[in-house]
Amino acid sequence: MNIDLSQIIITNAAGMVKTPDDVADLLRAETLTHVTVGSITVDKRDGNPEPTFWTAPDGSYSLNSRGLPCLGLGHYKNYAMGEELGMLVHSAGKKLI
């Protein structure tokens, strides 16, 4: 049986990607088809204090609780990060969500 994989979307978890550096790191994954940018809050939000990741002793799973940190809408507007994020993603041939 042949399976057409051309319509499969492979993306990241949204809460982890908020800056151009985050996008650049993610774009190293060649199989990625879309980049999902995390939500942006009006006010700055620090998120949860470290440690926010925990891995089971046997390595079989992990949990995260970042608390969705965000620099706030003003930061993204002032530095045109939205445009920069879009240019990075599209220049790599990926779609931005």
C-alpha positions as CSV (number, residue, x, y, z in Angstrom):
1,M,0.0,0.0,0.0
2,N,1.4,3.4,-1.0
3,I,0.6,6.3,1.4
4,D,0.7,9.9,0.1
5,L,2.6,11.8,2.8
6,S,2.5,15.1,0.8
7,Q,-0.5,16.4,2.7
8,I,0.7,15.6,6.2
9,I,1.4,18.7,8.4
10,I,4.4,18.4,10.7
11,T,4.7,21.3,13.1
12,N,5.9,22.2,16.6
13,A,4.1,22.9,19.9
14,A,3.1,26.5,19.8
15,G,4.1,27.7,23.2
16,M,7.8,27.2,22.6
17,V,8.3,29.5,19.6
18,K,8.2,33.3,20.1
19,T,11.3,34.9,18.8
20,P,13.4,34.8,15.5
21,D,16.0,32.8,17.3
22,D,13.4,30.2,18.3
23,V,12.3,30.0,14.6
24,A,15.8,29.7,13.3
25,D,16.5,26.8,15.7
26,L,13.3,25.1,14.7
27,L,14.0,25.4,11.0
28,R,16.9,23.1,11.3
29,A,14.3,20.3,11.4
30,E,14.0,19.5,7.6
31,T,10.9,17.4,8.0
32,L,8.9,20.3,9.5
33,T,6.2,21.6,7.1
34,H,4.7,24.4,9.2
35,V,6.0,26.6,12.1
36,T,3.4,27.4,14.8
37,V,4.2,30.6,16.7
38,G,3.0,30.8,20.3
39,S,0.2,33.1,21.3
40,I,1.1,36.6,22.3
41,T,-0.5,38.3,25.3
42,V,-1.2,42.0,25.6
43,D,1.0,42.3,28.8
44,K,4.3,40.7,29.5
45,R,4.1,37.3,31.2
46,D,7.1,35.7,32.8
47,G,5.7,32.1,32.9
48,N,6.4,29.6,35.5
49,P,9.7,29.5,37.5
50,E,12.4,27.0,36.6
51,P,12.5,24.0,36.5
52,T,9.6,23.8,34.0
53,F,10.6,20.4,32.5
54,W,10.7,17.0,34.1
55,T,11.7,13.7,32.6
56,A,10.7,10.3,34.0
57,P,13.7,8.5,35.5
58,D,13.5,5.8,32.8
59,G,13.3,8.5,30.0
60,S,10.0,7.2,28.8
61,Y,8.2,10.5,29.0
62,S,8.5,14.1,30.1
63,L,6.2,16.9,31.2
64,N,6.5,20.6,30.8
65,S,4.9,23.5,32.5
66,R,6.4,26.7,31.0
67,G,3.3,28.8,31.8
68,L,3.5,30.3,28.3
69,P,5.9,33.2,28.8
70,C,5.5,36.2,26.5
71,L,7.2,39.5,26.1
72,G,3.9,41.3,25.5
73,L,2.3,42.8,22.4
74,G,4.2,46.1,22.6
75,H,7.5,44.2,22.3
76,Y,6.4,42.4,19.1
77,K,5.0,45.6,17.5
78,N,8.0,47.7,18.4
79,Y,10.5,45.3,16.9
80,A,8.5,44.1,13.9
81,M,9.2,40.5,15.1
82,G,6.0,39.3,13.3
83,E,7.4,40.4,10.0
84,E,10.8,38.9,10.8
85,L,9.3,35.6,11.9
86,G,7.3,35.4,8.7
87,M,10.2,36.1,6.5
88,L,12.3,33.4,8.2
89,V,9.6,30.8,7.9
90,H,8.6,31.6,4.3
91,S,12.3,31.8,3.1
92,A,12.7,28.3,4.3
93,G,9.7,27.1,2.2
94,K,7.5,26.5,5.3
95,K,4.1,27.8,6.2
96,L,3.5,30.0,9.3
97,I,0.6,29.3,11.7
